[in-house]
Amino acid sequence: MIVTESLSKRFPRVTALDRLSVDVGPGVTGLVGANGAGKSTLIKILLGLSPATEGRAEVLGLDVATEGAAIRERVGYMPEHDCLPPDVSATEFVVHMARMSGLPATAARERTADTLRHVGLYEERYRPIGGYSTGMKQRVKLAQALVHDPQLVFLDEPTNGLDPVGRDEMLGLIRRIHTDFGISVLVTSHLLGELERTCDHVVVVDGGKLLRSSSTRDFTQTTTTLAIEVTDTDEHPDGTRAVREALHARGVTVQDGSGLPGAGHILLLTAQGEDTYDLVRDVIADLGLGLVRMEQRRHQIAEVFTNDDAQRKEAVGHGG
Ligand SMILES: Nc1ncnc2c1ncn2[C@@H]1O[C@H](COP(=O)(O)OP(=O)(O)OP(=O)(O)O)[C@@H](O)[C@H]1O
């Protein structure tokens, strides 16, 4: 769907994209990065609206440098900032956008009605947009991105300004754009957790550079951290503590999970292969405790940033 090769965008004072090479397939893809990471800049280049300083990119097999108009015919775009006229209704605005995309008048009206129904704005469609809530305005922006039945949509921070319920509804809508209509989605957010739930694939950018691109499943794959939970006995009324001390005596560093909500009885340690499992099993058996669970913890996408920060700090430490 999208391929970039060493794509860079330099402004006089800042490098917004720095040799970014990424390959995005069909489905729902999240583009994650802090504010200023280069997400909006990438979208504008992919739409052929802003030239790259170097490198190249293709969207749906079309070159962004020379085929921008053809790309915009096939791709819908929901911009980040509020750009809606306050004194027209959602219907008038979306019909107008459909006509701008080349749909004949009747088809534009029909598609507008269908799209506004899909985004949940059917009842309010004749009211002026100026009186809409933030959530309703985001839905109008989403509707105009979908009205010409694109193959792919770019959604720039669609959950911005929404409360938690509004966010959930918007994320559900985004998921259904793909499942109900087969339209692929590139959605940006600076909130990692929400993309973890919504996307098939996640691309993480930081300072214009690619940090990681992989399936959501790989992001949340198992880690080498083992979580252990044991029962207490009369002999060891605090079983967790007994295991921690016994492992410590055998040279294994163990953290407790008290920093994690509801995980005060969980011990966390780094597995060094099969031996660690055997050692933990033996220690628990020797103490006569019951093993409630021993499992590998799963990654959270947020850890990509934490790990990267840690690696950067380590690199700086080693350098200096
Ligand atoms: N037209 C411009 N002129 C100069 N600098 C720009 C321009 N557009 C973006 N930048 C800078 O490029 C960097 C990346 O901006 P961009 O808007 O792409 O980030 P973003 O990841 O979309 O963040 P946000 O969600 O805050 O928009 C920022 O440092 C920004 O200030």
The ligand as a MOL file (V3000), in Angstrom:
LIG
                    3D

  0  0  0     0  0            999 V3000
M  V30 BEGIN CTAB
M  V30 COUNTS 31 33 0 0 0
M  V30 BEGIN ATOM
M  V30 1 N 6.0230 23.8210 7.4420 0
M  V30 2 C 6.9340 23.6070 8.3970 0
M  V30 3 N 7.9880 24.4530 8.5640 0
M  V30 4 C 8.9370 24.2260 9.4980 0
M  V30 5 N 8.9250 23.1860 10.3630 0
M  V30 6 C 7.9020 22.3220 10.2610 0
M  V30 7 C 6.8520 22.4730 9.2750 0
M  V30 8 N 5.9710 21.4430 9.4190 0
M  V30 9 C 6.4290 20.6790 10.4290 0
M  V30 10 N 7.5790 21.1920 10.9310 0
M  V30 11 C 8.3820 20.6180 12.0120 0
M  V30 12 O 8.6910 19.2880 11.6690 0
M  V30 13 C 8.6310 18.4420 12.8220 0
M  V30 14 C 7.6410 17.3200 12.5920 0
M  V30 15 O 6.3280 17.8750 12.5520 0
M  V30 16 P 4.9960 17.0180 12.2890 0
M  V30 17 O 3.8400 17.9650 12.3060 0
M  V30 18 O 5.1870 16.1710 11.0990 0
M  V30 19 O 4.9680 16.1080 13.5810 0
M  V30 20 P 3.8030 15.1780 14.1060 0
M  V30 21 O 4.4450 13.8930 14.4550 0
M  V30 22 O 2.6820 15.1580 13.1380 0
M  V30 23 O 3.3660 15.8930 15.4260 0
M  V30 24 P 1.9810 16.6030 15.7690 0
M  V30 25 O 1.0620 15.5120 16.1740 0
M  V30 26 O 2.3520 17.5250 16.9000 0
M  V30 27 O 1.5450 17.3290 14.5290 0
M  V30 28 C 8.2750 19.3440 13.9830 0
M  V30 29 O 9.4640 19.7150 14.6360 0
M  V30 30 C 7.6290 20.5400 13.3180 0
M  V30 31 O 7.8350 21.6970 14.0930 0
M  V30 END ATOM
M  V30 BEGIN BOND
M  V30 1 1 1 2
M  V30 2 1 2 3
M  V30 3 2 2 7
M  V30 4 2 3 4
M  V30 5 1 4 5
M  V30 6 2 5 6
M  V30 7 1 6 7
M  V30 8 1 6 10
M  V30 9 1 7 8
M  V30 10 2 8 9
M  V30 11 1 9 10
M  V30 12 1 10 11
M  V30 13 1 11 12
M  V30 14 1 11 30
M  V30 15 1 12 13
M  V30 16 1 13 14
M  V30 17 1 13 28
M  V30 18 1 14 15
M  V30 19 1 15 16
M  V30 20 2 16 17
M  V30 21 1 16 18
M  V30 22 1 16 19
M  V30 23 1 19 20
M  V30 24 2 20 21
M  V30 25 1 20 22
M  V30 26 1 20 23
M  V30 27 1 23 24
M  V30 28 2 24 25
M  V30 29 1 24 26
M  V30 30 1 24 27
M  V30 31 1 28 29
M  V30 32 1 28 30
M  V30 33 1 30 31
M  V30 END BOND
M  V30 END CTAB
M  END
